[in-house]
Every structure is written in C-alpha cells, then in structure tokens.
Amino acid sequence: MVFSATPFLYGFFPLVFLLYFIWNNRVWRNAVLLAASLAFYAWGEPRLLVLMLLATLEAYLGGLLMERWKEDGRRKKAVFTITAVLLAGNLFVFKYLNFVVNNLNLLAGGRLPQPGIVLPIGISFYTFQILSYVIDLYRGKVSVQRNFFYLLLYVSFFPQLIAGPIVRYQTVEREIRDRRENLEDAAAGLRRFIQGLAKKVILANGTAALVELVYKGDPAVYGTAMYWAAAVAYSLQIYFDFSGYSDMAIGLGRVFGFHFLENFDHPYISASITEFWRRWHISMASWFRDYIYIPLGGSRVSPARWVVNLLIVWSLTGFWHGAEWNYLLWGLYNAAFLLAEKLFLRKALDRLPKLLCWLYAMFFIVISMVVFYFNDFSLMLSALGQMFSFRPTDWLGVAAADLSVLYGLVFLPLGLVCMLPLPRRLRLGESDAPGAAALNNVLHLGLAVVCMAVIVTSKYDPFIYFRF
C-alpha cells in the first residue's frame, strides 16, 4: 500500500485516524498505530512481515542482553557484534544474495542455483532504523526498550516504513511513551501531507511520464534536446517523489504526535556537490556519516586513509540503493566530486559567481541521475551519448509517436519553479498576515481536491522504492 493509492486515502488512513482519536488513552492509541502499521506492511505480502518481526526481535533481545551485561565490556561488545552482524546479514541475504550469485556465475562460468529471493519492500529503511537503535544503545546514547511492542512500533510505524525518512530511535524515544497530540499539530500534519501528496501525484508523476517516453522510445526520434529534457525530468521526478514521500511521512507522524526530522532542504539550489549532499536525503547521509564514516576515522586520519574512508562510505551508499552495479558507479561518481571539492575544487568555486557554481553543480548532478536511472550499462551509455552527440530531435516524429510527451514537457518548467524555496511570506502555512490561516486551509483543501482528481483519473503512479 502506498500513500498516493485510493485504498490508503479513502480507507486506511481515515479509519486509522478515527480509531486513534476515538479514545484518549495512550495504550489504546499505541495499539491502534501498531496494528495499523503491521496491516499496512502486510497489505502487499503478508509473509514478509515475519522477516521484520524477527529482525525487531533480534534487536530487542540483543538490547536486553547488552543492558544486562553493561558493566561487562567484553560480553556487551560480543552481544552487540552478534546482533549487528545478524541484522546486516539479514539485509545482505534478502537484498544482495541474488546479485552475488548472478555475478559469481558470470565471472566463473558457474552454475550456482539462483536463490530467487524476493526483495522485501522497505528492508533498507527498517534495517537501518533497527541498527541505529542497537548502535546507539551500545554507545549509551539511548535507554534500552524493555517493551517489545514499543520497539516494534518504532520499527514498523507506517508513515516512514517503506520510503523513509530513516528515523533514529533517539528522535522518537520519548514520544513513543509520552506524546501530546493536539488540533494544531494534526492540522499542520495534514497540510504537510497534502503538500507531499501534490509533489508526488502532480509533479513527480508528471515528469515521470516524459522520462518513460524518451528512455523507452526510439533513439532516432528523440535527439539531444529530448534526452537532456528527460535527464532533467528524472532529476525532478526522483526529488519530488522522494521528498514528497518524506513530506507525507513527516505530516502523518505529526498528526499522531510524532516529530520527525527534515529529510530534504531544497537540494537543487546547491552550489556544489558537497552542499547538495547536505541537503539531499539528510537522514541517509547522516546515518552513513555517524555510523560508518566517523567510526572509520572520518577526515581525522591521514589523507590516504581519508580517501579510503570516503570511497568505502560511498560504495556502501551506492549499494544501499540497490543491488546493481550502476548504483556502485553512482556512489563512486559522487565520491570523486566530493574528493575533488575537498582537495582543490572548493577554492576555485569560492572565487566564481554563485550562478556559475550552481550551473556546475546541477550539470554534474543531472548526469549522476542518468547513471542512477539505468541498470543496463549499454542503455546508460546510449543515453549519455545522445546527450552529448548534438543530434536534432524529430519533433514531428515525437508528436506522431505520442502526444503525451507534450504533456510531460509542461511539467519541466513547473518542476523547476517548485524546486526553489519560496519567500516565507508566500509559503503555505507560514504567513502571519490577517486571515492567512483560513486562506491557508482553503488553499490546502483545494490542493487536496486537485490531487484526488488526478489520482482518480490517472492510472500512472510509479513507485520508485521497490528497488530499495
């Protein structure tokens, strides 16, 4: 089940909302959220729910044992290591084992049987959340959770379960037990959800249509201009899709009294690749920084070791997105620019006008998104070749092939405008002018109606996160 689907919008969420607020009792409300979250995950494939339950149980038992032996450093470390290895091994088997077997067969000409393992949706997100609890507990940053159902609620909470943000246990540790819901938070949460829904169903899906048409169309028809348009469109699609889901998750969490951290901060205004990664998928970037990069020594090591640390982190970041070689290439591509900016490029960028720095960053980010999109290297190289071959576009052929490409082109300028931060006085929900609150609610209601109309009339709703 996804947030932009009619079963969620017209059935699941209204029912959970009604049941949650029908009784002001903390045990009842947590029970409603837990039952709803388990049902939400089991909607597509009930058997895979067991995997999440077992992973949570591993962390729960490991946490209790670490607490029991907290004065015995050797035993505590042993329990931590076993628990972390089991959780990471679980992620490896279900996400990467097929990939490893396929590549071993290709390299060695072997005939190892294909495991045929189905990728559980959201496994990368909930595994990282569980690991954050285990690691922070070992470091003494959080208290052990003795109530298994509280820990399970943290892991399975449906707003952030399948598409993030990656919520750390310390962010919601107190709110699981003691939170205060109120009308203002619920209204603000609903408004944030509507904004995210609009990003997804209007902007992300609108730009996605253009991406599909060009990349799956005849290269002889779509020339250089259209391939650049598709690359920009995909950059916008993945941003509005991902940040839209984050907005919806943050909004839903706030409705039920949880306050998640922000996950995107207008990344397409960045003037460097380094700045981009401070603004893009913040929860993932900070997870790798705090749990991988810094424990490896971060930048407080020799230059050679620092380069190795960065390459390790970005190789893992790439593969976290999927078990395909293009994700590794994408990770190393970003690592190369981060290294270059740190070592020498940053000084040159500081002397350039901000506009030129922005153009530099966007140019290479758009190219990175093409690398991210194509699992097939031949198709990737073909698309990049089209972008730099300066071939004319057969506009009559484009129109004859599919007029909907013109519909997709409409969303490019709209997406480019919407990726920019608006002045505060123009932002929905942030104006202090008289009557702004009422107008704000009316505008959001109108936006919700538009989203519902788009959802009902369109059957096109791609879900990127099945890869993750």
C-alpha positions in Angstrom: 0.0 0.0 0.0 1.3 3.4 -0.9 0.2 6.9 0.3 -1.0 8.0 -3.1 -3.2 5.0 -3.7 -7.0 5.2 -3.2 -7.2 2.4 -0.6 -4.9 4.4 1.6 -6.5 7.8 1.1 -10.1 6.7 1.2 -10.0 3.7 3.5 -6.9 3.0 5.6 -5.9 6.5 6.8 -9.5 7.7 7.6 -10.1 4.5 9.6 -6.8 4.7 11.5 -7.4 8.4 12.2 -10.9 7.7 13.6 -9.9 4.8 15.7 -6.8 6.6 17.0 -8.7 9.7 18.2 -11.8 8.0 19.4 -10.3 7.3 22.8 -7.7 9.4 24.6 -5.7 6.6 26.1 -2.0 6.0 25.4 -2.2 2.2 25.4 -5.1 2.3 23.0 -3.5 4.8 20.7 -0.2 2.9 20.5 -2.1 -0.3 19.9 -4.0 1.3 17.1 -0.8 2.5 15.5 0.9 -0.8 15.9 -1.9 -2.8 14.5 -2.3 -0.4 11.6 1.4 -0.4 10.8 1.6 -4.2 10.7 -1.5 -4.3 8.5 -0.1 -1.6 6.2 3.1 -3.6 5.7 1.3 -6.9 5.3 -1.0 -5.5 2.6 1.2 -6.5 -0.3 3.0 -9.7 1.0 2.0 -10.9 4.5 4.8 -13.5 4.6 7.5 -10.8 4.5 6.0 -9.3 7.7 7.6 -12.2 9.6 11.0 -11.0 8.5 10.5 -7.6 10.0 9.2 -9.1 13.2 12.2 -11.4 13.5 14.7 -8.5 12.9 12.9 -6.5 15.6 13.1 -9.4 18.0 16.8 -9.8 17.4 17.3 -6.1 18.3 15.0 -6.4 21.3 16.8 -9.5 22.8 20.2 -8.1 21.9 19.3 -4.8 23.7 18.2 -6.7 26.8 21.4 -8.6 26.9 23.6 -5.5 26.4 21.7 -3.9 29.3 22.2 -6.9 31.5 25.9 -7.0 30.8 26.5 -3.3 30.5 29.2 -3.5 33.2 31.0 -6.3 31.4 32.5 -4.7 28.3 33.6 -7.9 26.6 30.2 -9.6 26.8 28.4 -6.4 25.9 30.6 -6.0 22.8 30.1 -9.6 21.8 26.3 -9.3 22.0 26.4 -6.0 20.1 28.6 -7.6 17.4 26.4 -10.7 17.0 23.2 -8.6 16.9 24.6 -6.2 14.3 26.0 -9.0 12.1 22.7 -10.8 12.2 20.8 -7.7 11.1 23.3 -6.8 8.4 23.4 -10.4 7.3 19.6 -10.4 7.0 19.8 -7.3 4.8 22.5 -8.9 2.7 20.7 -12.2 2.1 17.4 -10.7 1.1 18.7 -7.8 -0.9 22.1 -8.8 -2.3 22.4 -12.6 -2.4 20.7 -12.9 -5.8 23.1 -10.2 -7.1 26.2 -12.0 -5.7 25.2 -15.4 -7.1 24.4 -13.9 -10.6 27.8 -12.2 -10.7 29.7 -15.3 -9.5 28.1 -17.3 -12.2 29.0 -14.7 -14.8 32.6 -14.4 -13.6 33.4 -18.1 -13.1 31.0 -19.6 -15.5 29.5 -21.4 -12.6 26.1 -22.9 -12.3 25.2 -21.9 -8.8 21.4 -22.2 -8.3 19.5 -18.9 -8.3 18.1 -18.2 -4.8 15.1 -16.4 -6.3 14.7 -14.3 -3.1 12.0 -11.7 -3.2 13.2 -8.2 -2.1 11.1 -7.2 0.9 9.9 -3.6 0.4 11.4 -1.1 2.8 14.0 -3.5 4.1 16.8 -1.0 3.7 14.9 1.6 5.7 13.7 -0.5 8.6 17.1 -2.3 8.9 18.9 1.0 9.2 16.4 2.1 11.9 16.9 -1.1 13.9 20.7 -0.8 13.6 20.6 2.8 14.8 18.8 1.6 17.9 21.3 -1.2 18.5 24.4 1.0 17.9 23.1 4.0 20.0 22.2 1.6 22.8 25.7 0.1 22.7 27.2 3.7 22.7 24.9 4.6 25.7 23.0 7.3 23.8 19.6 5.7 24.3 18.0 3.6 27.0 17.1 0.0 26.5 13.5 -0.5 25.4 12.0 -3.3 27.6 8.6 -3.2 25.9 8.9 -5.3 22.7 5.7 -3.7 21.3 7.1 -0.2 21.7 10.2 -1.2 19.8 8.1 -2.8 17.2 6.0 0.3 16.8 9.2 2.3 16.3 10.4 -0.1 13.6 7.1 -0.6 11.8 5.4 2.8 12.2 3.7 3.1 8.8 4.3 6.7 7.9 8.1 6.2 7.5 8.2 2.4 7.0 8.7 2.0 3.2 10.2 5.2 2.0 11.8 7.0 4.9 13.0 9.2 6.3 15.3 7.0 8.3 14.1 7.8 11.8 16.5 7.2 14.7 15.2 5.8 17.9 16.5 8.7 19.9 14.3 11.0 17.9 11.1 9.3 19.0 12.2 7.5 22.2 10.2 9.8 24.4 7.3 10.3 22.1 6.5 6.6 21.9 5.8 6.6 25.6 4.6 10.1 26.2 3.5 12.5 23.5 0.8 15.1 23.4 -1.4 15.3 20.3 -3.3 18.5 19.6 -5.5 20.0 17.0 -2.8 22.4 15.8 -0.3 19.6 15.2 -2.9 17.5 13.5 -3.9 20.3 11.2 -0.3 21.2 10.4 0.4 17.5 9.8 -2.5 17.2 7.3 -1.3 20.3 5.5 2.2 18.8 5.2 0.8 15.5 4.0 -1.2 17.3 1.2 1.9 19.2 0.1 3.8 15.9 -0.2 0.9 14.3 -2.0 0.9 17.1 -4.5 4.6 16.7 -5.1 4.1 13.0 -5.7 1.0 12.8 -7.9 1.3 16.1 -9.8 5.0 16.9 -10.1 6.7 13.5 -9.8 4.2 11.6 -11.8 4.0 14.4 -14.4 7.7 14.5 -15.0 8.0 10.7 -14.9 5.8 10.4 -18.0 8.4 12.3 -20.0 11.2 10.1 -18.7 9.4 6.9 -19.7 8.5 8.2 -23.2 12.1 9.2 -24.0 14.1 6.4 -22.4 11.8 3.7 -23.7 11.2 5.4 -27.1 13.1 5.3 -30.4 16.5 7.0 -30.1 16.2 8.0 -33.7 13.2 10.2 -32.9 14.4 11.7 -29.6 17.5 13.7 -30.1 19.9 15.6 -27.8 17.4 18.1 -26.6 14.8 15.5 -25.6 17.5 13.4 -23.8 18.6 16.4 -21.8 14.9 17.1 -21.1 14.4 13.5 -19.9 17.5 13.7 -17.7 16.3 16.9 -16.0 12.8 15.4 -15.8 14.1 12.3 -14.0 16.1 14.5 -11.6 12.9 16.4 -10.8 10.9 13.1 -10.6 13.1 11.4 -8.1 13.3 14.6 -6.0 9.6 15.3 -5.9 8.8 11.6 -5.4 11.3 11.1 -2.6 10.8 14.5 -0.9 7.0 14.1 -1.4 7.0 10.8 0.5 9.2 12.4 3.2 6.7 15.3 3.5 3.8 12.8 3.7 5.6 10.8 6.4 6.5 13.9 8.4 3.0 15.1 8.1 1.4 11.8 9.1 3.8 11.4 12.0 2.8 14.9 13.3 -0.9 14.0 13.1 -0.2 11.3 15.6 2.1 13.3 17.8 5.5 12.3 16.4 8.0 14.9 15.2 10.4 13.6 12.6 13.5 15.5 11.4 13.5 17.1 8.0 14.9 14.9 5.1 15.3 17.4 2.2 16.3 21.1 2.2 15.9 22.3 -1.4 18.9 20.4 -2.7 18.6 21.8 -6.2 19.7 25.3 -5.1 23.1 23.8 -4.2 26.3 25.5 -5.5 28.4 22.4 -5.1 28.1 18.6 -4.8 29.1 18.9 -1.1 26.3 21.2 -0.4 23.9 19.0 -2.4 24.6 16.1 -0.1 24.0 18.3 3.0 20.5 19.0 1.6 19.5 15.7 -0.1 18.2 12.7 1.8 19.6 14.1 5.0 18.6 11.1 7.2 20.5 8.6 5.0 23.6 10.8 4.6 23.7 11.5 8.4 23.3 7.7 9.1 26.3 6.8 7.0 28.3 9.7 8.5 27.6 8.8 12.1 27.6 5.0 11.9 30.2 4.3 9.1 32.3 7.3 8.2 33.1 8.7 11.7 33.8 5.2 13.2 36.3 4.6 10.3 38.1 7.8 11.4 36.3 10.3 9.2 38.6 13.0 8.0 40.7 13.0 11.2 43.2 10.5 9.7 45.9 10.5 7.1 45.0 11.8 3.7 45.3 8.3 2.1 43.1 6.8 4.8 40.6 9.6 4.5 40.3 8.8 0.8 39.7 5.2 1.6 37.1 6.0 4.2 35.2 8.2 1.7 35.3 5.5 -1.0 34.0 2.9 1.5 31.2 5.0 2.6 30.1 6.0 -0.9 30.4 2.5 -2.2 28.0 1.4 0.6 25.8 4.4 -0.1 25.5 3.3 -3.7 24.8 -0.3 -3.0 22.3 0.7 -0.3 20.1 2.0 -3.1 20.0 -1.3 -4.9 21.9 -4.5 -5.8 23.1 -3.3 -9.2 26.5 -2.1 -10.5 25.1 1.3 -11.6 24.4 2.2 -8.0 28.0 1.5 -7.1 29.2 3.6 -10.1 26.8 6.4 -8.9 28.2 6.3 -5.4 31.8 6.4 -6.7 30.9 9.2 -9.1 29.7 11.3 -6.1 32.7 10.3 -4.1 35.0 11.6 -6.8 33.4 15.0 -6.8 33.4 15.2 -3.0 37.1 14.4 -3.0 37.8 16.9 -5.7 35.9 19.7 -3.9 37.6 18.9 -0.7 41.1 18.8 -2.1 41.2 21.6 -4.6 37.9 22.5 -6.4 36.3 24.2 -3.4 38.8 27.1 -3.5 38.1 27.6 -7.2 34.4 27.5 -6.7 34.6 30.1 -3.9 36.1 32.6 -6.4 33.4 32.0 -9.0 30.0 33.8 -9.2 27.2 31.8 -7.4 25.3 31.3 -10.6 28.3 29.5 -12.3 28.8 27.4 -9.2 25.1 26.4 -9.3 25.3 25.6 -13.0 28.4 23.4 -12.3 26.6 21.5 -9.6 23.4 21.0 -11.5 25.2 19.8 -14.6 27.0 17.0 -12.9 24.1 16.1 -10.6 21.8 15.7 -13.7 24.4 13.4 -15.2 24.6 11.4 -12.0 20.8 10.9 -12.1 21.2 9.3 -15.5 23.7 6.9 -14.1 21.3 6.2 -11.2 18.4 5.5 -13.5 19.9 2.9 -15.8 20.7 -0.6 -14.5 21.7 -1.6 -18.1 25.1 -0.1 -18.9 24.6 -0.2 -22.6 21.4 1.8 -22.3 23.1 4.2 -19.9 26.0 4.8 -22.3 23.5 5.3 -25.2 21.5 7.9 -23.2 24.7 9.8 -22.2 25.9 9.5 -25.8 22.6 11.0 -27.0 23.0 13.9 -24.6 26.4 14.8 -26.0 26.0 13.9 -29.6 24.1 17.1 -30.6 21.6 15.2 -32.6 18.4 17.0 -33.8 15.1 16.0 -32.5 12.4 14.8 -34.9 9.6 16.9 -33.4 7.0 15.6 -35.9 8.1 12.1 -35.1 7.8 12.9 -31.4 4.2 14.2 -31.8 3.3 11.2 -34.0 4.8 8.7 -31.6 2.9 10.0 -28.6 1.3 13.4 -28.0 1.5 12.9 -24.2 5.2 13.9 -24.5 4.0 17.4 -24.9 2.0 17.0 -21.7 5.2 15.8 -20.0 7.1 18.8 -21.2 4.7 21.1 -19.4 5.9 19.8 -16.1 9.5 20.7 -16.6 9.2 24.5 -16.1 6.6 23.8 -13.3 9.0 21.5 -11.6 11.9 23.9 -12.0 9.9 26.6 -10.3 8.6 24.3 -7.5 12.1 23.0 -6.6 13.0 26.5 -5.4 12.3 27.8 -1.9 9.6 30.4 -1.8 9.9 33.6 0.3 8.5 32.9 3.8 5.5 35.3 3.3 4.4 33.2 0.3 4.8 29.8 1.9 1.7 27.9 2.7 1.2 27.8 6.5 4.0 30.3 7.3 2.4 33.7 6.7 1.4 36.0 9.7 -0.9 38.2 7.7 -4.5 38.6 9.0 -6.8 35.8 7.7 -3.7 33.9 6.5 -4.7 30.8 8.5 -8.1 30.5 6.9 -6.8 31.1 3.4 -4.1 28.6 4.1 -6.6 25.9 5.0 -8.7 26.7 1.9 -5.7 26.5 -0.4 -4.7 23.2 1.0 -8.2 21.9 0.7 -8.2 23.0 -2.9 -4.9 21.3 -3.5 -6.2 18.1 -1.9 -9.2 18.1 -4.3 -6.8 18.5 -7.3 -4.7 15.6 -6.0 -7.7 13.4 -5.6 -8.9 14.3 -9.1 -5.5 13.4 -10.5 -5.4 10.1 -8.6 -8.9 9.1 -9.7 -8.4 9.9 -13.3 -4.8 8.6 -13.8 -3.6 5.1 -13.6 0.0 6.1 -13.8 1.6 6.1 -10.4 5.2 4.6 -10.4 6.7 3.6 -7.1 10.5 4.0 -7.1 11.1 2.4 -3.7 10.5 -1.2 -4.8 14.2 -1.0 -5.7 15.3 0.0 -2.2 
